[in-house]
Amino acid sequence: MSKTDDLIAKYADDLRDKCGVTPDMDLLTKVTKGCGPSIHNKDASCVSASDPQELATVKKNFLIGKLGLSDSSALDEAIDKVMDTYGRSNRNKYRAVVYYLLTVHFGKQAVYG
């Protein structure tokens, strides 16, 4: 298995165990690969739920930039809901898992079609 495959398996475990979600492995793989090399960097591979600047980056670069959504309070609400689903007390909230949950939340799986 490659390092990326190992990470995808770890992210799938997080989705099942911490989020109570059965992952679509094809979509999870595409979302993970879409994160690029950041998944291999300890700091960049995670999203800090307590850092407003980090959450603004998720909103701007992923929700608006990648998924093509319009800026609105619904985006902030979705990020907040995803952080609750992931569990605010979980120290490592992996970027690929957060992006996967946001993609599913907004029904934007076709972006990774």
ROPA-394617 format. One record per residue: residue number from 1; x, y, z of N, C-alpha, C, O in turn. Coordinates in steps of 0.05 Angstrom, whole numbers, plus 5000, padded with zeros to 4 digits. Atoms other than C-alpha are relative to their C-alpha. Layout:
# ROPA-394617
(r NUM,(X,Y,Z),(X,Y,Z),(X,Y,Z),(X,Y,Z))
...
This chain:
# ROPA-394617
(r 1,(5017,4976,5000),(5000,5000,5000),(5018,5025,5000),(5039,5026,5013))
(r 2,(4986,4975,5001),(5023,5070,4985),(4993,5017,5025),(4974,5010,5040))
(r 3,(5005,4983,4977),(5026,5125,5038),(4972,5013,4997),(4957,5016,5017))
(r 4,(5026,4988,5005),(4965,5157,5006),(4978,4979,5006),(4957,4987,5018))
(r 5,(5020,5020,4994),(4926,5091,5010),(4997,4996,5030),(4975,4992,5040))
(r 6,(5001,5002,4971),(4945,5086,5084),(4984,5023,5012),(4968,5019,5030))
(r 7,(5015,4977,4990),(4918,5156,5095),(4971,4998,4994),(4954,5005,5011))
(r 8,(5028,5003,5007),(4854,5142,5058),(4986,4980,5019),(4964,4985,5028))
(r 9,(5011,5019,4981),(4843,5081,5103),(4996,5013,5028),(4976,5008,5041))
(r 10,(5002,4986,4974),(4856,5125,5165),(4976,5019,4999),(4962,5021,5019))
(r 11,(5022,4981,5002),(4807,5177,5140),(4973,4985,5000),(4953,4995,5012))
(r 12,(5025,5016,5000),(4754,5123,5127),(4994,4991,5029),(4970,4991,5037))
(r 13,(5004,5008,4972),(4764,5099,5199),(4989,5024,5016),(4971,5020,5032))
(r 14,(5009,4976,4986),(4754,5170,5224),(4970,5005,4993),(4954,5011,5011))
(r 15,(5028,4996,5009),(4690,5177,5183),(4981,4980,5014),(4960,4988,5024))
(r 16,(5016,5020,4987),(4663,5112,5211),(4999,5003,5031),(4977,5004,5043))
(r 17,(4998,5000,4971),(4687,5117,5283),(4993,5026,5014),(4980,5026,5035))
(r 18,(5003,4974,4987),(4686,5191,5298),(4975,5016,4990),(4964,5032,5004))
(r 19,(5022,4984,5012),(4632,5217,5251),(4975,4984,4996),(4953,4995,4991))
(r 20,(5023,5017,5003),(4585,5157,5247),(4990,4999,4971),(4966,4997,4966))
(r 21,(5007,4999,5028),(4587,5160,5171),(5013,4976,4986),(5037,4970,4990))
(r 22,(4988,5021,5017),(4597,5102,5122),(5010,5014,4975),(4994,5024,4959))
(r 23,(4989,4985,5023),(4644,5131,5071),(4996,4987,4973),(4997,4963,4970))
(r 24,(4998,5008,5028),(4638,5127,4996),(5029,5000,4994),(5041,5022,4990))
(r 25,(4971,5001,5003),(4709,5103,4985),(5010,5013,4974),(5032,5024,4974))
(r 26,(4992,4987,5025),(4711,5127,4913),(5002,5030,5004),(5021,5043,4996))
(r 27,(5000,4971,4995),(4692,5198,4934),(5022,5007,5019),(5036,5027,5015))
(r 28,(4979,4994,4981),(4738,5196,4994),(5028,5000,4987),(5044,5017,4993))
(r 29,(4974,5001,5015),(4796,5176,4949),(5004,5025,4983),(5026,5036,4983))
(r 30,(4997,4977,5017),(4782,5232,4901),(5003,5026,5016),(5019,5043,5009))
(r 31,(4997,4976,4983),(4774,5284,4957),(5029,5001,5011),(5041,5022,5012))
(r 32,(4973,5002,4988),(4839,5260,4989),(5021,5008,4979),(5039,5024,4985))
(r 33,(4980,4994,5020),(4878,5263,4924),(4997,5030,4991),(5017,5042,4984))
(r 34,(5004,4972,5006),(4847,5332,4911),(5013,5019,5020),(5018,5042,5014))
(r 35,(4986,4984,4980),(4880,5357,4975),(5029,5003,4993),(5043,5021,5004))
(r 36,(4972,4998,5009),(4947,5346,4941),(5020,4992,5022),(5013,4976,5039))
(r 37,(4979,5008,4981),(5012,5341,4980),(4995,5009,5028),(5010,5000,5046))
(r 38,(5005,4991,4972),(4982,5376,5041),(4994,4977,5019),(4998,4979,5043))
(r 39,(5007,5023,4983),(4958,5308,5066),(5025,4987,5013),(5022,4972,5032))
(r 40,(4976,5012,4990),(5030,5288,5078),(5015,5019,5019),(5036,5012,5029))
(r 41,(4988,4980,4981),(5046,5350,5121),(4983,5000,5025),(4959,5005,5024))
(r 42,(5015,5003,4975),(5027,5341,5194),(4982,5024,5006),(4959,5020,5013))
(r 43,(5016,4976,4994),(5003,5413,5203),(4979,5005,4979),(4956,5010,4985))
(r 44,(5019,4994,5021),(4970,5423,5135),(4979,4979,4996),(4958,4984,4984))
(r 45,(5019,5022,5004),(4935,5356,5137),(4976,5002,5018),(4956,4987,5015))
(r 46,(5022,4997,4981),(4890,5379,5194),(4988,5028,4998),(5000,5047,4989))
(r 47,(5014,4975,4999),(4839,5434,5203),(4996,5007,5030),(4986,4990,5045))
(r 48,(5003,4991,4972),(4839,5474,5268),(4972,5013,5003),(4967,5034,4992))
(r 49,(5027,4990,4997),(4767,5483,5289),(4998,5025,5017),(4979,5040,5016))
(r 50,(5001,4977,4982),(4786,5537,5339),(5014,5024,4988),(5016,5045,5000))
(r 51,(4986,4978,5013),(4824,5581,5289),(4982,5012,4978),(4978,5001,4957))
(r 52,(5018,4987,5019),(4777,5630,5254),(5013,5004,4972),(5000,5003,4952))
(r 53,(4986,4995,5026),(4830,5644,5200),(5001,4974,4984),(4998,4974,4960))
(r 54,(4999,5026,5014),(4836,5569,5184),(4972,4994,4989),(4970,4984,4966))
(r 55,(5027,5005,5009),(4760,5563,5179),(4993,5018,4976),(4978,5010,4958))
(r 56,(5004,4981,5022),(4758,5624,5134),(5014,4990,4974),(5004,4993,4952))
(r 57,(4986,5011,5023),(4809,5590,5089),(4985,4976,4988),(4983,4973,4964))
(r 58,(5016,5022,5010),(4767,5527,5085),(4976,5010,4984),(4970,5000,4962))
(r 59,(5024,4988,5013),(4707,5570,5066),(5008,5011,4972),(4996,5005,4952))
(r 60,(4992,4986,5024),(4745,5612,5014),(5011,4980,4979),(5003,4980,4956))
(r 61,(4986,5017,5019),(4790,5560,4982),(4985,4975,4992),(4987,4966,4969))
(r 62,(5014,5026,5007),(4747,5497,4986),(4971,5005,4992),(4963,4998,4970))
(r 63,(5028,4998,5005),(4674,5515,4991),(4994,5019,4976),(4978,5013,4959))
(r 64,(5005,4981,5022),(4676,5576,4945),(5018,4993,4976),(5008,4993,4953))
(r 65,(4982,5005,5022),(4738,5560,4904),(4997,4973,4986),(4995,4972,4961))
(r 66,(5002,5026,5011),(4732,5485,4894),(4972,4991,4993),(4966,4982,4971))
(r 67,(5028,5010,5004),(4658,5470,4903),(4983,5020,4984),(4961,5014,4975))
(r 68,(5015,4980,5016),(4636,5535,4869),(4975,5011,5014),(4957,5020,5000))
(r 69,(5023,4990,4985),(4588,5556,4924),(5002,5030,5003),(5024,5042,5003))
(r 70,(5000,4971,4995),(4567,5628,4936),(5003,5006,5029),(4993,4991,5046))
(r 71,(4995,4993,4973),(4590,5662,4999),(4973,5007,5014),(4958,5023,5005))
(r 72,(5024,4995,4985),(4534,5661,5051),(5005,4989,5028),(5024,4975,5034))
(r 73,(4998,5010,4973),(4522,5646,5124),(4996,4970,5001),(5004,4956,5020))
(r 74,(5004,5028,5002),(4501,5576,5102),(5027,4985,5000),(5029,4962,5010))
(r 75,(4974,5012,5001),(4575,5561,5089),(5012,4998,5028),(5023,4977,5036))
(r 76,(4990,5000,4972),(4595,5580,5160),(4985,4980,5017),(4997,4966,5033))
(r 77,(5017,5019,4985),(4537,5540,5188),(5008,4971,4993),(5009,4954,5011))
(r 78,(4992,5027,5008),(4559,5479,5148),(5027,4992,5012),(5030,4970,5021))
(r 79,(4974,5006,4988),(4631,5484,5172),(4996,4994,5030),(5008,4976,5040))
(r 80,(5005,5004,4972),(4605,5490,5243),(4987,4973,5005),(4995,4959,5024))
(r 81,(5013,5026,4997),(4560,5429,5234),(5020,4977,4996),(5020,4958,5011))
(r 82,(4980,5021,5005),(4618,5388,5205),(5019,4998,5024),(5026,4975,5031))
(r 83,(4982,5001,4977),(4662,5407,5264),(4986,4986,5024),(4999,4971,5039))
(r 84,(5015,5014,4980),(4607,5384,5311),(4998,4970,4994),(5001,4953,5012))
(r 85,(5002,5028,5008),(4598,5319,5272),(5027,4986,5005),(5027,4963,5015))
(r 86,(4974,5012,4996),(4673,5306,5274),(5007,4998,5029),(5022,4980,5037))
(r 87,(4994,5000,4971),(4675,5322,5348),(5020,5021,5006),(5044,5018,5000))
(r 88,(4981,4978,4994),(4705,5387,5372),(5022,4991,5018),(5044,5003,5017))
(r 89,(4979,5009,4981),(4744,5349,5425),(5021,4983,4986),(5042,4978,4997))
(r 90,(4980,5015,5015),(4779,5307,5371),(5023,5019,4993),(5019,5039,4980))
(r 91,(4977,4982,5004),(4849,5336,5367),(5006,5003,4970),(5011,5025,4960))
(r 92,(4993,4999,5029),(4863,5317,5294),(4975,4998,4983),(4962,4976,4982))
(r 93,(5022,5000,5019),(4809,5336,5246),(5013,5002,4972),(5022,5023,4964))
(r 94,(4986,5001,5025),(4837,5314,5180),(4986,5015,4978),(4961,5013,4975))
(r 95,(5010,4983,5022),(4828,5362,5122),(4983,4984,4980),(4961,4992,4973))
(r 96,(5015,5016,5020),(4806,5306,5074),(4973,4992,5011),(4953,4990,4996))
(r 97,(5025,5008,4988),(4752,5283,5123),(4981,5024,5001),(4957,5022,4995))
(r 98,(5016,4975,4999),(4727,5355,5133),(4989,5006,4972),(4966,5012,4969))
(r 99,(5008,4994,5027),(4726,5366,5058),(4979,4980,4990),(4960,4987,4976))
(r 100,(5019,5020,5008),(4690,5300,5047),(4973,5006,5012),(4953,5005,4997))
(r 101,(5026,4995,4987),(4636,5317,5098),(4987,5025,4988),(4962,5025,4985))
(r 102,(5011,4976,5012),(4627,5386,5067),(4990,4995,4972),(4969,5005,4964))
(r 103,(5008,5008,5027),(4623,5357,4997),(4973,4986,5001),(4955,4992,4985))
(r 104,(5026,5015,4997),(4568,5309,5019),(4978,5018,5010),(4955,5017,5000))
(r 105,(5021,4982,4988),(4532,5362,5060),(4987,5017,4978),(4963,5021,4978))
(r 106,(5010,4983,5022),(4525,5407,4998),(4992,4984,4975),(4984,4997,4955))
(r 107,(5008,5016,5023),(4512,5349,4950),(5017,5006,4976),(5006,5005,4953))
(r 108,(4982,4992,5022),(4572,5369,4908),(5019,4977,4991),(5041,4983,4981))
(r 109,(4983,5023,5008),(4599,5299,4894),(5008,5001,4971),(5029,4991,4963))
(r 110,(4995,4999,5029),(4595,5313,4820),(5026,5017,4994),(5037,5013,4972))
(r 111,(4975,4985,5004),(4654,5362,4828),(5023,4981,4996),(5042,4987,4982))
(r 112,(4978,5020,5001),(4697,5300,4837),(4993,4978,4979),(5007,4958,4979))
(r 113,(5010,5019,5019),(4660,5263,4781),(5020,4989,4982),(5014,4972,4965))
